[in-house]
Amino acid sequence: MTEIITFKPLFAVLASLAAGIMVSLSGGRPALREAWTFAGAAVKFAVIASMLPAVMTGAQLLTPGLTLFPGMELRFRVDALGLIFAGMASFLWILTSVYSVGYVRKLGEEKQTRFFACFALTLSAAAGLAFAANLFTAFIFYELITLATWPLVAHKETKEALSGGRIYLVYLLGTSVTFMLAAILISYNAAGTLDFRPGGIFGAMGPGHKVLLGAAFALFIAGTAKAAIMPFHSWLPAAMVAPTPVSALLHAVAVVKAGVFLILKVVLHVFGTDLLSELGFGLPLAWIAAFTILAASVMALRQDNLKLRLAYSTVSQLSYVVLGAALLSHSSIKGAIFHMAAHAFAKITLFFSAGAIYALERKTKVSELAGIGRRMPLTMTAFSICALSMIGTPPLAGFISKWYIGLGAVEAGQPVFLAVIGASALLNAAYFLPIIYQAFWGGGETAAVESPEKGPLAMLLVIPLLLTAGITLGLFFFPGLLLELAELAAKG
């Protein structure tokens, strides 16, 4: 495998860090503050996109390392899986920034400078995690994501917001420091390295070390609470007290994707699929993921608050990535990687839609949405497209990822998980389709009033969600690039 020494991964991390610093220094000038946000987002995405041609040839881009302690090296390495995560996050940061400007101005949110600065710092940490060359670097940036997003969760500084922020910190910092750090120490002691490697770092270790390796694997999974696997999921609904652009960031761009991304890295580059299959560790994780998929879908059915319904939907949909990884077959892992992106574009659209409905109509409950599709047709059309993608309906991106995960279940000799995918699709339909029906055909005739989807601020809310809905549709017809990267990543 060709290795290219370059500082581009470091530049990608620093672009949003620099933007966050400049945003903080521009608090008294909102236009300049937002200009720094857009400039940082554009530069970051351009740097990441420039690494695509090399990665598509199978090369890895590597920065020089900085050794802090023996065995603890801060270093970046770009591979196909990391490029998917970083590229997705950086592109969606551009759209989220546009949306956020419209949202905070429409609602007159306070502490907007802190809001945009923390957004930038979060994306800096996300890039650091995506390009981490080893477990030490990954752990550092995984924790930084938590610390950068905590002020966003508690942004409103109400009693409820501060409580949600505390739950957020306890779950995410508590699990990673307690479990993941222990797993990293065990891995270093057993393997003598923390560097991510295709096929894993444990070499010839096999059934003779099953107890040790099993403990390390269980600790890694328990330490990635950002993936919201039950029972480590409660932080996510609690974090819905945050402003809607933050919810979109949590559910689609950085936080939850950091969790499932790290699980994929552990499966592919710490243990390796061959070793996990030999030890039989994949199937128990697959059943935990299957339980989470179904249980969270049932909980979503019970939520009248729209953001909470979407939150439990996220808990369910994230475990599709975990399920695909746990099945350990080539197709299932490919589907898991594709779903990481497909879910991101669809779920951010759903949260953008929920935020637009609140900002323009002040409605937060599913029971209040009868007829809103006739008042906000653009928003609800985008919502409908992405809800259907969550269900797994063609011709939308969600169908492709679930197809590959289902195919992978058959390859793994576990067709029972096809029933899980089918039952989940029915439950998804049960909590999404009534919203769509009521929005367009419920509530009788609405008065002939001017649509709230007009005006500059409204367009800042609506245009991003139309673009992400369009990408969700486009990924079905043009999945080639993403599938090629997923193929490279699945091969390690």
C-alpha positions in Angstrom: 0.0 0.0 0.0 1.4 3.4 -1.0 1.9 5.9 1.8 2.2 9.6 1.0 3.6 11.9 3.6 1.6 15.1 3.7 0.3 17.8 6.0 -3.1 18.0 4.4 -4.9 16.0 7.2 -3.4 18.4 9.7 -4.6 21.4 7.6 -8.1 19.9 7.6 -8.1 19.8 11.4 -6.6 23.3 11.7 -9.0 25.0 9.2 -12.0 24.7 11.5 -9.9 25.4 14.6 -8.7 28.6 13.1 -12.3 29.5 12.1 -13.4 28.9 15.7 -10.7 31.2 17.0 -11.6 34.0 14.5 -15.3 33.6 15.2 -14.5 34.1 18.9 -12.6 37.3 18.1 -15.4 38.7 15.9 -18.3 38.5 18.4 -19.2 42.2 18.1 -19.5 42.0 14.3 -22.0 39.3 13.3 -21.4 39.5 9.5 -17.7 39.1 10.0 -18.3 36.2 12.5 -20.4 34.4 10.0 -18.0 35.1 7.2 -15.2 33.3 9.2 -17.6 30.4 9.7 -18.3 30.0 6.0 -14.6 30.5 5.0 -13.5 27.9 7.5 -16.1 25.4 6.3 -15.2 26.0 2.6 -11.5 25.7 3.2 -11.9 22.5 5.3 -14.1 20.8 2.6 -11.7 21.8 -0.2 -8.7 20.4 1.7 -10.5 17.1 2.4 -11.8 16.9 -1.2 -8.3 17.4 -2.5 -7.2 14.1 -0.8 -9.9 12.0 -2.6 -7.9 11.2 -5.8 -5.0 9.7 -3.9 -7.3 7.7 -1.6 -9.2 6.3 -4.6 -6.0 4.8 -5.9 -5.7 2.9 -2.6 -3.0 5.2 -1.2 -2.9 6.4 2.4 -1.9 9.9 3.3 0.2 10.1 6.5 1.5 13.0 8.6 4.7 12.9 10.5 4.0 11.8 14.1 4.5 13.6 17.4 5.4 11.3 20.2 4.1 12.6 23.5 4.8 9.5 25.7 6.2 6.0 24.9 3.6 4.3 22.7 1.5 7.5 22.6 1.9 9.2 19.2 -0.3 12.0 17.9 -0.5 11.3 14.2 -3.0 11.5 11.3 -3.6 8.9 8.5 -6.2 9.3 5.8 -7.9 6.2 4.4 -11.2 5.6 2.7 -13.3 5.2 5.8 -11.9 8.3 7.4 -12.4 10.3 4.2 -16.1 9.3 4.1 -16.6 10.5 7.6 -14.6 13.7 7.3 -16.0 14.6 3.8 -19.5 14.1 4.9 -19.1 16.1 8.1 -17.3 19.0 6.4 -19.8 19.3 3.6 -22.7 19.2 6.0 -21.0 21.8 8.1 -21.4 24.3 5.2 -25.1 23.7 4.9 -25.6 23.6 8.7 -23.8 27.0 8.9 -26.2 28.5 6.4 -29.2 27.0 8.2 -27.9 28.1 11.6 -27.6 31.8 10.5 -31.2 31.8 9.5 -32.3 29.9 12.7 -30.5 32.0 15.3 -31.4 35.3 13.6 -35.1 34.3 13.2 -35.3 33.2 16.9 -33.0 35.9 18.2 -30.8 33.3 20.0 -28.4 34.6 22.6 -24.6 33.9 22.8 -24.4 33.4 19.0 -20.7 33.8 19.0 -20.2 30.9 21.4 -22.6 28.9 19.3 -20.7 29.3 16.0 -17.3 28.9 17.7 -18.2 25.6 19.3 -19.6 24.4 16.0 -16.2 25.1 14.4 -14.3 23.4 17.2 -16.6 20.4 17.0 -15.8 20.0 13.3 -12.1 20.3 14.0 -12.3 17.5 16.5 -14.4 15.4 14.1 -11.7 15.7 11.4 -9.0 14.7 14.0 -11.0 11.6 14.8 -11.6 10.7 11.2 -7.9 10.9 10.3 -6.6 9.4 13.5 -3.7 7.0 12.8 -3.9 5.2 16.1 -6.1 4.7 19.2 -4.4 7.3 21.2 -5.1 10.1 18.6 -8.6 8.8 18.2 -9.3 8.9 22.0 -8.0 12.5 22.3 -10.3 13.8 19.5 -13.2 11.6 20.5 -13.1 13.3 23.9 -12.7 16.8 22.3 -15.9 16.3 20.4 -17.7 15.8 23.7 -16.2 18.8 25.3 -16.8 21.1 22.2 -20.5 20.0 21.9 -21.4 20.3 25.6 -21.8 24.1 25.5 -24.1 23.6 22.5 -26.3 21.1 24.4 -26.5 23.4 27.4 -26.7 26.5 25.1 -30.0 27.9 26.4 -28.8 27.7 30.0 -32.2 26.9 31.4 -32.6 24.4 34.1 -33.7 21.8 31.6 -30.7 22.6 29.3 -28.2 22.4 32.1 -29.7 19.1 33.2 -29.5 17.7 29.7 -25.9 18.9 29.5 -25.0 17.1 32.7 -26.5 13.9 31.4 -24.6 14.4 28.2 -21.3 14.7 29.9 -21.8 11.9 32.4 -22.7 9.4 29.7 -20.1 10.4 27.1 -17.2 11.2 29.3 -18.0 8.6 31.9 -18.2 5.7 29.5 -15.1 6.7 27.4 -12.9 7.3 30.4 -14.1 4.3 32.3 -14.4 1.7 29.5 -12.6 2.9 26.3 -9.4 4.0 28.1 -9.2 0.6 29.8 -9.7 -1.1 26.4 -6.9 1.0 24.9 -4.5 0.1 27.8 -5.3 -3.6 27.4 -4.8 -3.4 23.6 -1.4 -1.7 24.0 -0.3 -4.2 26.6 -1.4 -7.2 24.5 -0.4 -6.0 21.0 2.5 -3.6 21.8 1.0 -0.9 19.5 -2.0 1.4 19.2 -1.6 2.0 15.4 -4.7 1.2 13.3 -3.8 -1.6 10.8 -5.9 -3.3 8.1 -6.8 -6.7 9.5 -6.2 -5.6 13.1 -3.3 -5.2 15.5 -3.4 -8.5 17.5 -1.5 -10.5 14.9 -1.4 -14.2 15.8 -3.5 -13.9 19.0 -6.5 -16.2 18.8 -8.7 -18.5 20.8 -6.0 -18.9 23.4 -6.4 -15.3 24.4 -10.2 -15.2 24.1 -10.9 -13.9 27.6 -8.5 -11.0 27.3 -9.6 -10.1 23.8 -13.3 -10.5 24.7 -12.8 -8.1 27.7 -11.1 -5.5 25.4 -13.8 -5.8 22.7 -16.6 -5.4 25.3 -14.9 -2.4 26.8 -14.5 -0.8 23.4 -18.2 -1.2 22.6 -19.3 0.1 26.1 -16.9 3.0 25.7 -18.5 4.3 22.5 -21.7 5.6 24.0 -21.9 8.2 21.2 -23.2 5.2 19.0 -26.2 5.2 21.4 -26.4 1.4 21.7 -28.8 0.5 24.4 -28.5 0.8 27.4 -26.1 3.7 26.7 -28.6 5.8 24.7 -30.4 8.0 27.2 -28.0 11.0 26.7 -29.3 11.4 23.2 -33.0 12.2 23.9 -31.8 14.3 26.9 -29.7 16.4 24.5 -32.8 17.4 22.5 -33.1 20.5 24.7 -30.4 22.0 22.5 -31.3 24.4 19.6 -32.3 22.4 16.4 -29.1 23.1 14.5 -27.2 21.5 17.4 -29.6 18.5 17.3 -28.8 18.2 13.6 -25.1 18.3 14.4 -25.5 15.7 17.1 -27.6 13.3 15.0 -26.2 13.6 11.6 -22.8 15.2 11.4 -20.3 14.8 14.2 -21.3 13.2 17.5 -23.3 10.0 16.8 -21.3 9.4 13.6 -18.1 9.6 15.7 -19.5 6.7 17.8 -20.4 4.3 14.9 -17.2 5.4 13.0 -15.1 4.3 16.0 -16.9 1.0 16.2 -16.1 0.4 12.5 -12.4 1.3 13.2 -12.3 -1.2 16.1 -13.8 -3.9 14.0 -11.7 -3.3 10.9 -8.4 -2.0 12.2 -8.1 -3.1 15.9 -9.4 -6.6 15.9 -10.1 -7.4 12.2 -13.0 -9.3 10.9 -11.1 -12.6 10.6 -10.2 -12.6 14.3 -13.6 -11.5 15.5 -15.2 -14.2 13.4 -12.8 -16.8 14.8 -13.6 -15.7 18.3 -17.3 -15.5 17.7 -17.6 -11.9 19.1 -19.7 -10.5 16.2 -23.0 -12.3 16.8 -23.6 -11.1 20.3 -23.0 -7.5 19.2 -25.3 -8.1 16.2 -28.1 -9.2 18.6 -27.5 -6.1 20.8 -27.8 -3.9 17.7 -30.9 -5.7 16.6 -32.6 -5.2 20.0 -31.6 -1.5 19.8 -33.1 -1.1 16.3 -36.4 -2.5 17.3 -36.7 -1.2 20.9 -35.8 2.4 19.9 -38.3 2.2 17.0 -41.1 1.2 19.5 -40.1 4.1 21.7 -40.2 6.5 18.8 -43.8 5.5 18.2 -44.7 6.8 21.6 -43.2 10.3 21.2 -45.5 13.3 20.4 -42.6 15.8 20.5 -41.2 15.8 16.9 -37.5 16.1 17.9 -37.8 13.3 20.5 -39.4 11.1 17.8 -36.5 11.8 15.6 -34.0 11.2 18.4 -35.3 7.7 19.1 -35.3 7.2 15.3 -31.6 8.0 15.4 -30.9 5.5 18.2 -32.5 2.9 16.0 -30.9 3.9 12.7 -27.4 4.1 14.2 -27.5 0.4 15.2 -27.9 -0.5 11.5 -24.2 0.6 11.2 -23.4 -1.5 14.3 -25.3 -4.5 12.9 -23.6 -4.3 9.6 -20.2 -4.1 11.3 -21.1 -7.0 13.7 -22.1 -9.4 10.9 -18.5 -9.3 9.7 -19.3 -10.0 6.0 -18.0 -7.9 3.2 -21.4 -6.7 2.0 -22.7 -5.9 5.5 -19.7 -3.8 6.3 -20.0 -2.0 2.9 -23.7 -1.4 3.7 -22.8 -0.1 7.2 -20.4 2.4 5.8 -22.9 3.5 3.1 -25.6 3.9 5.8 -23.3 6.1 7.8 -23.6 8.7 5.0 -27.1 7.9 3.9 -28.4 8.4 7.4 -26.5 11.6 7.8 -28.1 13.4 4.8 -31.6 12.1 5.6 -31.5 12.7 9.3 -30.1 16.2 9.0 -32.9 17.0 6.6 -35.5 15.8 9.2 -34.0 17.9 11.9 -33.7 20.9 9.6 -37.4 20.4 8.8 -38.3 20.2 12.5 -36.3 23.4 13.2 -37.9 25.2 10.3 -41.4 24.2 11.5 -40.5 25.6 15.0 -38.8 28.8 13.7 -41.6 29.7 11.2 -44.7 28.2 12.9 -43.7 27.6 16.5 -44.9 24.0 16.4 -43.0 21.2 18.2 -45.5 18.3 18.5 -46.5 15.7 15.9 -50.1 16.3 17.0 -49.9 19.9 15.9 -48.7 19.2 12.3 -52.1 18.5 10.6 -52.2 20.5 7.4 -48.7 22.0 7.7 -47.7 20.5 4.5 -50.1 22.8 2.7 -48.5 25.8 4.4 -44.9 24.6 4.2 -44.9 22.4 1.1 -41.1 22.7 0.5 -40.2 21.8 4.0 -42.6 18.9 4.3 -41.7 17.5 0.8 -38.1 17.3 1.9 -39.2 15.8 5.2 -41.2 13.2 3.4 -38.4 12.2 1.0 -36.0 11.6 3.9 -38.5 9.9 6.1 -39.1 7.4 3.2 -35.3 6.9 3.0 -35.2 6.1 6.7 -37.9 3.4 6.1 -35.7 2.0 3.3 -37.9 2.8 0.3 -36.5 3.0 -3.2 -35.5 5.2 -5.0 -33.7 6.7 -2.0 -30.3 6.2 -0.3 -31.6 4.3 2.7 -32.7 1.4 0.4 -29.1 0.8 -0.8 -27.6 0.6 2.6 -30.2 -1.7 4.0 -30.0 -3.8 0.9 -26.3 -4.4 1.4 -26.7 -5.0 5.1 -29.4 -7.6 4.3 -27.2 -9.2 1.7 -24.4 -9.3 4.2 -26.7 -11.1 6.7 -27.2 -13.8 4.1 -23.5 -14.0 3.4 -22.8 -14.4 7.1 -25.3 -17.2 7.4 -27.6 -15.2 9.6 -30.8 -14.6 7.5 -32.7 -14.1 10.8 -31.5 -10.5 10.7 -33.5 -10.0 7.5 -36.6 -10.2 9.7 -35.1 -7.5 12.0 -34.6 -5.2 9.0 -38.2 -5.9 7.8 -39.7 -5.4 11.2 -37.8 -2.1 11.6 -39.0 -0.9 8.2 -42.6 -1.5 9.4 -42.0 0.3 12.6 -40.3 3.2 10.8 -43.3 3.4 8.5 -45.6 3.4 11.6 -44.0 6.5 13.1 -43.2 8.4 9.9 -46.1 7.9 7.5 -48.8 9.3 9.8 -46.8 12.6 10.0 -46.6 12.8 6.2 -50.3 12.0 5.9 -51.4 14.5 8.5 -49.2 17.2 7.1 -50.6 17.1 3.6 -54.1 15.6 4.0 -55.0 16.1 7.7 -56.8 18.9 9.4 -59.4 19.7 6.8 -59.0 22.8 4.6 -56.5 25.4 5.7 -57.2 29.1 5.3 -55.6 30.8 2.3 -52.7 32.5 4.1 -49.3 33.4 3.0 -46.8 30.6 3.2 -44.2 31.2 6.0 -41.5 29.8 3.6 -40.9 33.3 2.2 -38.3 35.9 3.0 -34.5 35.8 3.3 -34.4 34.2 6.7 -36.9 31.6 5.8 -34.9 30.7 2.7 -31.8 30.3 4.8 -33.7 27.6 6.6 -35.4 26.0 3.6 -32.6 25.9 1.0 -30.2 23.6 3.0 -32.9 21.1 3.7 -33.9 21.0 0.0 -30.3 20.3 -0.9 -29.8 17.5 1.6 -33.1 15.9 0.6 -31.9 16.1 -3.1 -28.7 14.4 -2.1 -30.6 11.6 -0.4 -32.5 11.1 -3.6 -29.4 11.5 -5.8 -27.4 8.9 -3.8 -29.8 6.2 -5.0 -29.2 7.0 -8.7 -25.5 8.0 -8.4 -24.1 5.9 -5.6 -20.9 5.1 -7.5 -18.3 7.2 -5.7 -19.6 6.5 -2.2 -19.9 2.7 -2.9 -16.3 2.7 -4.3 -15.0 4.3 -1.1 -17.1 2.0 1.0 -15.6 -1.0 -1.0 -12.1 0.3 -0.3 -12.9 0.8 3.4 -14.6 -2.7 3.8 -11.4 -4.3 2.3 -9.4 -2.4 4.9 
